[in-house]
Every structure is written in C-alpha cells, then in structure tokens.
Amino acid sequence: MKQIALASVLATAALSAIEAKAQDTLSSWDRYTSFLLSSCILDDLGLRSKMMAGMQAEYGAGMTEREDRDGMDFHDHPNGTTLELSASDEEVYCRVTIPSDVLDADGIEKLQADLDEQLGYKTPDDPIETLKNAAGTTWSYDGTKNNRMTVVFSIQEDNSLLIESNSRIAD
C-alpha cells in the first residue's frame, strides 16, 4: 500500500512538472519564433508535413491535441495559444492564435521583426514580397517544393495575435 501511495505521489509530482514545463515553452517572442518556424510555417506539402508539425507542437512546445475534425487538427497550449493544421497534397495550412496576455507590445514587435528576418533567410536567391498595412504584415515567397508560401501576421481587435501560413502548389 505504501508503494502504491508513493507511486501516486511521484506520478502527480511528475505530471505537474510537465504542466509547468509546458507552460514555459511558449513564454517569450523568441520561443514563439522557433515554434512558428517548426510547427506552422511549413515549406512542404502533404499530410506527412502536418503530422510532423503536430508532433513538434506536442513534444517541442508542450501542446496537446484537442480535436481532429474533417482533416483539421486542433492543438492547445496551457497559456491559451492555439494551433490549427490542415493538409492535402496541394496545400498545408496553419493558424496560430496567441492570446493578448502572453506577449507584451515589445514582445509582439520583436516577434514580428524576427519573423521578417527569419523568413528573409528562407529565400536567399529570390526576393520576398512583403506587404505591411494597418491589418498587419503579409510575406510571400517561393518555397523549395514547387510551392508558394504566404505568411500573415496580424493583431486582432482584442490584441491577440493571429499568424496564418499557407503553402500551396505554385501556379
């Protein structure tokens, strides 16, 4: 009986440590940059890329899969960040929502600037098309798999962030 009780206490402690660690995985703009580049901004096509991104979100960022419906996977992070992924042979779509209380204004500005810089490295030979307006920033560039990449960064009315990425077969 004492062994069972001890095992229960140890399991509870281990699980709460995992929860605390998961909460910390997406706690700063630079961690979001890494997360977005590995789990959302996917220079690929097909179901395999969606599955790999979902695994990266779970194991790398501490997210849990909430639902899988009609080809769309829904993942949640303890801090309220959500990830939605869908894929086909012609397209991979990702949508990340970051709650307004996760990053301050400086963090939002740094995340946007870092994404601008990191996406620029993905197209060293071809220019990246950047459109900045009141709604946010849109980056478009040719991917490496005969695909066209579009990434949209926008601040919503409630001050949450919305990052959408789409990889489609190039026309």
PAVEXSE-292810 format. One line per field, with one value per residue: x, y, z of N, C-alpha, C in turn; residue in three letters; residue number from 1. Coordinates in steps of 0.05 Angstrom, whole numbers, plus 32768, in hexadecimal, padded with zeros to 4 digits. Layout:
// PAVEXSE-292810
n.xx	[X  ...]
n.yy	[Y  ...]
n.zz	[Z  ...]
ca.xx	[X  ...]
ca.yy	[Y  ...]
ca.zz	[Z  ...]
c.xx	[X  ...]
c.yy	[Y  ...]
c.zz	[Z  ...]
r	[ala  ...]
k	[NUM  ...]
END
This chain:
// PAVEXSE-292810
n.xx	[8010  8027  804C  802C  8012  803F  8051  8025  8029  805B  804F  8029  8048  806C  804B  8037  8065  806F  8044  8051  8081  806F  804F  8077  8090  807D  8087  80A0  80B2  80DC  80DA  80A9  80B5  80D7  80B2  808A  80A7  80B2  8083  8059  8064  806D  8095  8081  8058  801D  8002  8027  804A  8028  801D  8051  8059  8031  8043  8073  805E  8045  806E  8099  8086  8062  802B  7FE7  7FC0  7F80  7F55  7F43  7F28  7F06  7F35  7F52  7F7F  7F7D  7FA1  7FB3  7FD3  7FE9  7FEB  7FC4  7FCD  7FBD  7FBF  7FB2  7FAF  7FAF  7FB1  7FBF  7FCE  7FD8  7FDD  7FF1  7FD8  7FDB  7FC8  7FD4  7FC2  7FD1  7FC6  7FB4  7FCC  7FFC  802B  804C  8048  807C  8091  8070  807E  80B4  80AF  8095  80BD  80E7  80D1  80CC  8103  8115  80F6  8109  813B  812C  8125  8156  8167  813C  8111  80EA  80A6  8089  8053  803C  800A  7FD2  7FB7  7FDD  8017  802A  804E  8069  8083  80AC  80AC  80D3  80C0  80A7  807E  8055  805D  8038  8035  8012  800F  7FEC  7FCD  7F97  7F54  7F4D  7F80  7F9B  7FC9  7FCB  7FE4  7FEB  7FFB  8007  8014  8016  800F  8036  801F]
n.yy	[7FE8  8019  801F  8026  8056  8078  8075  808D  80C2  80D0  80CD  80F5  8122  8121  8128  815C  8179  8172  818F  81C2  81CA  81C7  81F5  821C  8217  8237  8270  829F  82CF  82BC  8285  827C  8288  825D  8233  8240  823C  8206  81E9  8201  8224  8208  81EE  81C9  8194  816C  8135  811D  8146  8165  8141  813C  8171  8175  814F  8168  8196  817F  8162  8185  81B8  81B0  81AB  8191  8164  8176  816A  8147  8154  814D  814D  8176  8186  8197  81B8  81C8  81F4  81FA  8231  8249  8250  823C  820B  81FB  81CB  81B6  818B  8177  8156  8181  81AE  81CD  81E5  8213  822E  8259  8271  82A0  82B2  82F3  82FE  82E5  82F6  8335  8379  8385  8352  833E  8360  8352  831C  8320  833C  8317  82EB  8302  8308  82D2  82B8  82D0  82B8  8288  828D  8298  82A1  82B4  82EC  82FE  830B  8340  835A  838E  83A8  83C9  839D  8377  834E  832F  82FB  82E0  82AC  8282  823D  8202  81D4  81D5  81F8  822D  825B  827C  82A8  82C4  82F7  8312  8341  8339  8354  834D  8350  8321  82F5  82DF  82AF  8298  8264  824E  821C  820F  81EA  8204  8231]
n.zz	[8000  8010  7FE8  7FBB  7FC9  7FCB  7F96  7F7E  7F92  7F7D  7F45  7F41  7F4E  7F24  7EF7  7F02  7EFD  7EC7  7EB2  7EC4  7EA9  7E74  7E74  7E75  7E44  7E19  7E24  7E16  7DE3  7DC2  7DC9  7DB3  7D7D  7D6F  7D77  7D51  7D21  7D20  7D27  7D0B  7CDF  7CA8  7C78  7C50  7C35  7C3D  7C66  7C88  7C98  7CB7  7CE1  7CF7  7D08  7D2F  7D54  7D63  7D7B  7DA7  7DC2  7DC2  7DD0  7DF9  7DF0  7DEC  7DC8  7DBA  7D99  7D5D  7D23  7CE8  7CC8  7CDF  7D11  7D55  7D86  7DCA  7DF8  7E3C  7E49  7E2B  7DF5  7DB3  7D7F  7D3D  7D0B  7CC8  7C8E  7C4A  7C0C  7BED  7C0D  7C4B  7C87  7CBD  7CFB  7D2F  7D6E  7D9D  7DDE  7DF9  7E2A  7E2C  7E11  7E17  7DFD  7DEA  7DE4  7DBB  7D91  7D8B  7D7E  7D4C  7D2F  7D31  7D17  7CE4  7CD8  7CDB  7CB5  7C88  7C83  7C6E  7C39  7C18  7BE3  7BC6  7BC6  7BFF  7C04  7C25  7C47  7C6B  7C94  7CB5  7CC8  7CD2  7CC3  7C87  7C6B  7C30  7C09  7BDE  7BEB  7BFA  7BE3  7BB1  7BBE  7BD7  7C0A  7C3D  7C71  7CA6  7CD6  7D09  7D35  7D5E  7D6D  7DA4  7DB7  7DB3  7D91  7D4D  7D24  7CE5  7CB8  7C77  7C49  7C07  7BC9  7B96  7B63]
ca.xx	[8000  8038  8058  8018  800F  8058  8050  8011  8035  8070  8042  801C  805D  8078  8038  8035  807E  806B  8032  8060  8094  8060  8047  808E  809B  8075  8086  80AE  80B1  80EF  80CF  8094  80C2  80DF  809A  807D  80B7  80B3  8068  8045  806D  8077  809C  807C  803C  8014  7FFA  803F  8054  8015  8022  806A  8055  8021  8055  8085  804E  8040  8086  80AC  807A  8051  800F  7FD8  7FAC  7F65  7F41  7F4A  7F0E  7F05  7F50  7F5E  7F87  7F7C  7FB3  7FB2  7FE9  7FDE  7FE9  7FAE  7FD4  7FB1  7FCB  7FA0  7FBE  7FA2  7FC3  7FB8  7FE5  7FDC  7FDE  7FF3  7FCE  7FDF  7FBE  7FDB  7FB7  7FE0  7FB6  7FBF  7FDB  8015  8041  8047  804C  8098  8094  8062  808F  80CC  80A7  8090  80D6  80F6  80C5  80D5  811F  8118  80EA  811C  8150  8121  8126  816E  816B  8125  8107  80D1  8093  807E  803E  8035  7FF4  7FC5  7FAE  7FF4  802C  8028  8066  8064  809C  80AC  80B7  80E7  80B3  8095  8067  8054  8058  802D  8033  8004  8012  7FDA  7FC3  7F7A  7F47  7F50  7F9D  7FA8  7FD7  7FC3  7FF9  7FE2  800E  7FFC  8026  8006  801D  8039  8010]
ca.yy	[8000  8030  8022  8032  8072  8086  8076  80A1  80DC  80D6  80D2  8110  8136  8120  8134  8179  8184  8173  81A5  81DB  81CC  81CE  8211  822C  8214  824D  8286  82B7  82D3  82AB  826A  827B  8287  8241  8223  8245  8232  81E8  81DD  820F  822F  81EE  81EF  81AD  818D  8151  812C  8117  815F  816C  812F  8143  818A  816F  8142  817D  81A7  8170  815B  819C  81CF  81A9  81AD  8178  8163  8177  815F  8142  8155  8154  8152  818C  817F  81AD  81B5  81DD  81F7  8203  824E  8252  8250  8226  8204  81EC  81C1  81A5  8185  8166  8154  819B  81C5  81CA  81FE  8214  8246  825A  8288  82A6  82C4  830E  8301  82D4  8308  8351  8387  8382  8336  833C  836E  8342  8304  8328  8343  82FF  82DB  8310  8301  82B5  82B1  82DA  82A4  8271  8294  82A7  82A7  82C2  8300  82F9  8321  8348  836E  8398  83BC  83CB  8383  8367  834A  8317  82F4  82CC  82A4  8267  8229  81F0  81BB  81DE  8202  8249  825F  8295  82A9  82DC  82FE  8328  8345  833A  836A  8348  8351  8307  82F3  82CA  82AA  8283  825D  823D  8212  8204  81E4  821C  8231]
ca.zz	[8000  8011  7FCE  7FA9  7FD0  7FC3  7F79  7F77  7F98  7F69  7F2C  7F42  7F4D  7F09  7EE5  7F06  7EF2  7EAA  7EAD  7EC8  7E94  7E5C  7E76  7E70  7E29  7E08  7E37  7E0D  7DC6  7DB4  7DCA  7D9E  7D63  7D6B  7D75  7D37  7D0B  7D20  7D29  7CFC  7CC5  7C9E  7C5B  7C47  7C2F  7C44  7C80  7C99  7CA4  7CCD  7CF7  7D03  7D16  7D47  7D68  7D6C  7D8D  7DBF  7DD1  7DC4  7DDC  7E0F  7DE9  7DEC  7DB2  7DC4  7D87  7D41  7D16  7CCB  7CBE  7CED  7D2C  7D68  7D9D  7DDE  7E0B  7E56  7E4B  7E1B  7DD9  7DA4  7D65  7D2C  7CF4  7CB4  7C78  7C34  7BFA  7BDF  7C1F  7C68  7C93  7CD9  7D08  7D4C  7D7C  7DB6  7DEE  7DFD  7E43  7E2C  7E09  7E1A  7DE4  7DE2  7DDA  7DA1  7D7E  7D87  7D6F  7D30  7D22  7D2F  7D01  7CCC  7CD3  7CD7  7C9B  7C74  7C7F  7C5F  7C1C  7C13  7BC7  7BBB  7BD9  7C0E  7C01  7C3F  7C47  7C86  7C95  7CCF  7CD0  7CDA  7CAF  7C77  7C5D  7C1C  7BFC  7BD2  7BFC  7BED  7BD9  7B9C  7BCC  7BDE  7C27  7C46  7C8F  7CAF  7CF2  7D0F  7D51  7D5D  7D7D  7DC1  7DBA  7DAF  7D77  7D3B  7D10  7CD3  7CA4  7C62  7C35  7BF1  7BB1  7B86  7B4A]
c.xx	[8011  8045  8045  8014  8027  8058  803C  801C  804A  8064  8036  8031  8069  8065  8036  804F  807C  805A  8041  8074  8086  8058  805E  8098  8094  8071  8094  80AD  80C4  80E7  80B9  809F  80C9  80C7  808D  808C  80B7  8097  8053  804E  807C  807C  809A  805F  8036  8010  8012  8049  8042  8019  803B  8067  8045  8032  8069  8077  804A  8059  809A  80A0  8066  8033  8002  7FC4  7F90  7F51  7F4D  7F2F  7F10  7F20  7F5E  7F65  7F87  7F8D  7FB0  7FCB  7FDD  7FDC  7FD3  7FB4  7FC8  7FBF  7FB7  7FB0  7FAC  7FB5  7FB5  7FD1  7FEC  7FE2  7FE3  7FEB  7FD2  7FD4  7FC5  7FCF  7FC6  7FCF  7FC4  7FD0  7FF5  802D  803A  804D  8068  809D  8087  8073  80A8  80C6  80A3  80AB  80E7  80EB  80CD  80F1  8122  810C  80FC  8133  8146  8122  813E  8172  8154  811B  80ED  80BF  8087  806A  8037  801F  7FE8  7FBC  7FC5  8009  8026  8042  805F  807F  8099  80B9  80CA  80DA  80A0  807B  806B  804C  804C  802A  8027  8007  8000  7FD2  7FA5  7F6E  7F4B  7F6E  7FAA  7FB6  7FCC  7FD9  7FEE  7FF8  8001  8011  8015  8018  801E  802A  8022]
c.yy	[8019  8035  802E  804F  8083  8089  808B  80BE  80E3  80DC  80ED  8126  8138  812E  8152  8186  8186  818B  81C0  81DF  81D3  81EB  8223  822B  822B  8266  82A0  82B8  82C0  828E  8267  827A  826A  822F  8227  823A  8213  81DB  81EB  8218  8218  81F0  81D3  81AA  8171  814B  8127  8130  8169  815B  8136  815D  8186  8162  8157  818F  8199  816C  8172  81B4  81C9  81AC  8191  817A  8162  8168  815B  8140  815D  815B  8169  8182  8199  81A7  81CD  81DC  8201  8222  825A  8253  8238  8223  81F3  81E5  81B2  81A1  8174  8164  816F  81B2  81BC  81E5  81FC  822F  8245  8274  8289  82BA  82DE  8310  82F1  82E5  8325  835F  8384  8366  8332  8349  835E  8328  830B  832E  8329  82ED  82E8  8308  82E3  82AC  82BA  82C7  828C  8275  82A3  82B0  82B8  82D6  82F7  8311  8327  835E  8375  83AC  83BB  83AF  8371  8365  832F  8313  82DE  82C6  8288  8254  8217  81D7  81C2  81E9  8220  824C  827B  8294  82C4  82DF  8315  8329  8349  8350  8366  8347  8335  8307  82DC  82C7  8293  827E  824A  8236  8205  81FD  81FE  821A  8230]
c.zz	[8000  7FF6  7FBA  7FAF  7FC7  7FA4  7F70  7F7C  7F83  7F4D  7F2B  7F40  7F31  7EF5  7EE9  7EFC  7ED4  7EA2  7EAF  7EB2  7E79  7E5C  7E6E  7E53  7E16  7E1A  7E2E  7DEE  7DB7  7DB4  7DB6  7D82  7D5D  7D66  7D59  7D20  7D09  7D1E  7D18  7CE1  7CB7  7C80  7C50  7C40  7C39  7C61  7C93  7CA7  7CBB  7CE5  7D06  7D13  7D30  7D5C  7D73  7D80  7DA8  7DCF  7DD4  7DD2  7DF3  7E09  7DEA  7DD5  7DBF  7DB3  7D6B  7D32  7CF9  7CC0  7CCB  7D09  7D3D  7D80  7DAF  7DEF  7E25  7E58  7E39  7DFD  7DCB  7D89  7D56  7D13  7CE2  7C9D  7C63  7C23  7BED  7BF3  7C3C  7C74  7CB1  7CE3  7D26  7D57  7D97  7DC6  7DF4  7E16  7E43  7E25  7E0D  7DFF  7DD9  7DD7  7DBF  7D8B  7D77  7D78  7D52  7D22  7D1E  7D19  7CE6  7CC4  7CCC  7CBC  7C84  7C6E  7C6F  7C41  7C15  7BF6  7BBB  7BD0  7BE6  7C0A  7C1D  7C3C  7C64  7C84  7CB1  7CDA  7CDA  7CC4  7CA1  7C68  7C49  7C0E  7BF0  7BE6  7BED  7BE1  7BC3  7BA8  7BD1  7BFB  7C2B  7C64  7C96  7CCD  7CF7  7D2C  7D4F  7D6F  7D9B  7DC9  7DBA  7D94  7D67  7D26  7CFF  7CBE  7C90  7C4E  7C1F  7BD9  7BA0  7B6C  7B32]
r	[met  lys  gln  ile  ala  leu  ala  ser  val  leu  ala  thr  ala  ala  leu  ser  ala  ile  glu  ala  lys  ala  gln  asp  thr  leu  ser  ser  trp  asp  arg  tyr  thr  ser  phe  leu  leu  ser  ser  cys  ile  leu  asp  asp  leu  gly  leu  arg  ser  lys  met  met  ala  gly  met  gln  ala  glu  tyr  gly  ala  gly  met  thr  glu  arg  glu  asp  arg  asp  gly  met  asp  phe  his  asp  his  pro  asn  gly  thr  thr  leu  glu  leu  ser  ala  ser  asp  glu  glu  val  tyr  cys  arg  val  thr  ile  pro  ser  asp  val  leu  asp  ala  asp  gly  ile  glu  lys  leu  gln  ala  asp  leu  asp  glu  gln  leu  gly  tyr  lys  thr  pro  asp  asp  pro  ile  glu  thr  leu  lys  asn  ala  ala  gly  thr  thr  trp  ser  tyr  asp  gly  thr  lys  asn  asn  arg  met  thr  val  val  phe  ser  ile  gln  glu  asp  asn  ser  leu  leu  ile  glu  ser  asn  ser  arg  ile  ala  asp]
k	[1  2  3  4  5  6  7  8  9  10  11  12  13  14  15  16  17  18  19  20  21  22  23  24  25  26  27  28  29  30  31  32  33  34  35  36  37  38  39  40  41  42  43  44  45  46  47  48  49  50  51  52  53  54  55  56  57  58  59  60  61  62  63  64  65  66  67  68  69  70  71  72  73  74  75  76  77  78  79  80  81  82  83  84  85  86  87  88  89  90  91  92  93  94  95  96  97  98  99  100  101  102  103  104  105  106  107  108  109  110  111  112  113  114  115  116  117  118  119  120  121  122  123  124  125  126  127  128  129  130  131  132  133  134  135  136  137  138  139  140  141  142  143  144  145  146  147  148  149  150  151  152  153  154  155  156  157  158  159  160  161  162  163  164  165  166  167  168  169  170  171]
END
